[in-house]
Amino acid sequence: MLVILVALFATAVLCPLIFRVLKRNAFYVVAVVPAVGFVWLLTRMPAVLAADNSLASGAPNAPPSVQMEWIPGLNIALNFRLDSLAATILLLILGVGALVLFYCARYFKNDDPQIGGFAAKMVAFAGAMTGLVTADDVIIMFIFWEITSVLSYLLIGFSQALITARRSAMNALIITTLGGLVMLAGILMLGSAADSYQLSEIMASADELVALGSFTDIAVALIIVGAISKSALVPFHFWLPGAMAAPTPVSAYLHAAAMVKAGVYLIARMAPGFAETTLWVPMTVGIGILTMLVGGYRALKQYDLKLILAFGTVSQLGFIIAVFGFGTAEAAFAALAMTLAHGLFKATLFLSVGIIDHNTGTRDIRKLTGLRRAMPILATTAGIAAASMAGVPLLFGFVAKEAVYEAALHLDAGWGIYALVGLVLGAALTMAYSLRFLIGAFGVKKKKLPPLECKAPTLIFLAPLLVLSAMTLFLGVYPQLVEPLVIHWSAAQGGPGNMHLLPFAGFNTALGLSAISVTVGLCFFWLRHRTDTGAPLRRMLTSAEELYRMSVNVLDKVAIWITGRTQRGSLSFYLGVILVVVLVIPLAIALTVYTPWPTNWIIADHPAQLLIGAVIIAGAVVAITAPKRFMAVLMVSVTGYGMVAIFALQGAPDLALTQLLVETIVLVSFVLALRALPKRLWVGLTRIKWGRAILAIALAVMVVYIAIAMMAARTEARISLAWPEMAYTEGYGKNIVNVALVDMRVWDTFGEITVLAAAATGVASLIFAGRSFGSRVRAHEVAPGTIDSGSEAIGTKESKETELRIARRFASSSNQDWLMAGSTLVAERRSIIFEVVTRLIFHTVLIMSVYALLTGHNTPGGGFAGGLIAGLALTIRYLAGGRVELSESMRIAPGMLIGGGIALAGLAGVVPLLLGDEIFTTYAVEFWFFGDHKFVTSTIFDIGVYLVVLGLVQDVLRSLGSEIDSLSEGRSPVDRHDAIQASRTGVGR
């Protein structure tokens, strides 16, 4: 099953490339993947039916499973399990998924540029649903659960130009994600109580968990909230009709056969063990039947074919969940059969609507007439599906509904009577809106309507519907084909007894209830037809959707109020808030618990430390009293370089090297940014803001206090004492610091490089979005490189021609020399000595960076230090040659470097997982090349860190260097780039 899961996601990645070549016919190719998965699933059925569903994974005779460790420290594993429930839902996911993708090949236009991305999302959704129903680890299940929410959001919002699509997509995302988070709380509660996050083990210990009482009741209730939000039950039902803004294939797959079945699956999974909890029946049976009635009534009020089916889907989902909620073996048997029937007939009906809309241009039943004659095959297939939905005999929907009635008749007296009455009324409404759909789509209206211009769909367009309708007919006559599967699942709750799936079980009570529901349904339809005046529906109560919108509006207003009072545009205010939080919370904890105090004080380990400390203090004092920003920045750097010396004296060369490089890069960045800021600062003790001063002093005292207390509180041996041996035996390196970064603490490092990527993006966004410089400056303020020193204005025709001439000369000379400062900088900016030094050391520094990268596993260095060294080389080149030279040196965009680095680092973690080991496992490869050598695979991760850091430095230079240069000159670097490109291609010559 892991192969199918990987194949689906791999196909999703390849979809854009496949569609670029084959256009819409690529849907046929893509449909092969879930189709092959469906065939594979059929071959696994004997093993599934031979297993015992009640056994935990790994036990003898347990269902087929795959078990792989992922995050052992958190007890999270990639465990997948294929029991009869998962196999049943997977039949719909893969089978209907393949048919819907096949259908898309004729639904979309051949030249639609979005279909590649659409197909990728659909196939990825199939993969996410496959992972969701087969995952035996509840955390992994939750991850797939949230992936389906995100993909659903993207698919519903496919028509980005329509505000209704965007709003509906957002509603679905908010509701299902909120429900998922509530569900997560319940999952964690059950997992902690069961001391396992394996779903099979939680279910095996259900009796002990139920005995806990209220704790388990609350946990199960939270999980039910997540399930009913996903399956669109009251009060969350309104997001599903809104999701009809999506293309019809999305509605047929996500909102009929797949996504909304996630909640059904979860209720079915939990029912055998937790149906006895206090809130189970009210939340599943009660809400389910209420949803069935509300959805059925609302379906009778609609004129859009998709909305009739949408509210009908809401009704049917409430029906299925209510039956699963009964918690008996007979109910599990009947509900699972109904789940299969619903997937078949509802997918057929949605696909029928897609063909009607595609060929006629409308879904309004007030405009449709005579389609039965124009599309006889479509009318027949849709009629079979609608009849199955209504419960007409000899169709699979009728067989499943008879089983449901039979299960309801076996319920205990009391609430079982009310449930049975609700089911009959819901089935009557189903009959009524099935007729409304069928007659509205294919009937001939009494009032004369102009004939619709449409043509009959091709057989290849109809093929998926024909297959689904044929299955509905075949299973209606021969339901024994799927009976072993549903019986096998109900066996976990004791078996369905004498219940069977039969096309005709004789004249019994269940048949009488079916006759009643059909008769009442015909009455409902006739009454609806007689009162169908088109007047808006009058309501006495506020709808759930209105309550949702009111809540969102209130939330928006509160957010605006809070934002207006916190986002003031003042950096000092933001920093003050952060520092107050950092001060108050740790200090409150430190002062309320016992804090030991050291008895042995060591002022310094070396006399030089006292001198360095004095220099650091002096630098800090001068920094806060400096009259100019430049002096303040230099003094702050003095404190940083002082820490470099402290690290070096303490025998930490790696920390010293990294701090030195970071401090240098930060100093350069600050100096570049200072060009856009005023020169002077407030000075003097009389102008000191004492509130800020007190906060700064208090924070410093708190940090020192906590550091001293932490050192004094240590009673156990430090875990770092074992790191030297671990670094060599497990990480295959002698440099403990670097091995820790890329092996033992690799997750921390991976998180840090993603933060670096976010920081680079933030810096670039701030600079490139804030072009506030004027278009004219004085001649002596003009930055060199775009116009000659005698020019007076920026942006004139003469200055642009001058820049184009300079760019041409630069481009024509760049083949012979790589530092063309003389062609791009005026004399005032040039430094011949600096240029000579740059020519001498640039390549040497780059080689040093690669050396630091490759030897960092055993000597001071590593990817972070190597990337900073390479960044310093680029910084030197920029300072010597200006922004045009920097542009020439950046052959690869910073974003590509950062993204490629993160991808490479992630790949270094995923590959061991595919080989059957833990994520980020390190391997050592020994080889001979003029001596014995060893390559450690964590170096690949280090290379990713190197690329991210180099991309970050490039982005800083581009943002704080080139962009500020361009803004101060009055031109965008985009214009400059265009001028250089024009000179290379000969444009304008």
Secondary structure by P-SEA (a helix, b strand, c coil): caaaaaaaaaaaaaaaaaaaccccccccccaaaaaaaaaaaaaaaaaaaaccccccccccccccbbbbbccccccccbbbbbcaaaaaaaaaacaaaaaaaaaacccccccccaaaaaaaaaaaaaaaaaaaaacccaaaaaaaaaaaaaaaaaaaacccccaaaaaaaaaaaaaaaaaaaaaaaaaaaaaaaaccccaaaaaaaaaaaaaccaaaaaaaaaaaaaaaaaacccccaaaaaaacccccccccccccccccaaaaaaaaaacccccccccccccaaaaaaaaaaaaaaaaaacccaaaaaaaaaaaaaaaaaaaaacccaaaaaaaaaaaaaaaaaaaaaaaaaaaaaaaccccccccccccccccaaaaaaaaaaaaaaacccccaaaaaaaaaaaaaaaccccaaaaaaaaaaaaaaaaaaaaaaaaaaccccccccccccbbbbbccccaaaaaaaaaaaaaaaaccccaaaaaaaaaccccccccccccccccccaaaaaaaaaaaaaaaaaaaaaaaccccccccccccaaaaaaaaaaaaaaaaaaaaaacccccaaaaaaaaaaaaccaaaaaaaacbbbbbccccccccaaaaaaaaaaaaaaaaaaacccaaaaaaaaaaaaaaaaaaaaaaccaaaaaaaaaaaaaaaaaaaaacccccccccccccccaaaaaaaaaaaaaaaaaaaaaaaaaccccccccaaaaaaacccccccaaaaaacccaaaaaaaaaaaaaaaaaaaaaaaaacccccccccccccccccccccccccccaaaaaaaaaaaaaaaaaccccccccccccccccccaaaaaaaaacaaaaaaaaaaaaaacccccccaaaaaaaaaaaaaaaaaaccaaaaaaaccccaaaaaaaaaaaaaaaaaaaaaaccccbbbbbbbbbcccbbbbbcaaaaaaaaaaaaaaaaaaaaaaccaaaaaaaacccaaaaaaaaaaaaacccc
